């Protein structure tokens, strides 16, 4: 009898702890490919967006996608880490990198543990968090590619956005992340 409850408990625990994606990745993606400035990864451009070309790309960015109406942007930049921090991130994982990123983004207060979203697509691992609220909200996801560390930030640039529109914006980011090839 206890054995049956034990296995039931383990099954429910497994379902509860299963990896879930913070946002779905079902936003339509075009066949257009963008490439990181350093060539470390490629990805696909979402429908209704365009990729900034190398001659208009800000020097600090590895890639920059802009909504056709200029109301939102998605930027990917390399995080420059010192050797000790790299070693610590390698040992402690992307949650540490997300904490470092959060501190560098001046959010004022670090995120709480339940705000950190760790997820993966195949062997590609990510950790993300959200800071700000309403139209000032933004979502930042960190990842590693070929020994370098990056953060991918999506944000509204103009206009007033409802919570549902912000969630859709974060879904666009999730779709781009799912399309990345390292």
Buried (B, 14 or more C-beta within 10 A) or exposed (E): EEEEEEEEEEEEEEEEEEEEBBBEBEBEBBEEEBBBBEEBBBBBBBEEBBBBEEEEBEEEBBBBBBBEEEBBBBBBBBBEBEEEBBEBBEEEBBBBBBBBBBEEBEBEEBBEEEEBBBBEBEEBBBBBBBBBEEBEBBBBBBBBBEEBBBBBBBBBEEEEBEEEBBBBBBBBBBBBBBBBEB
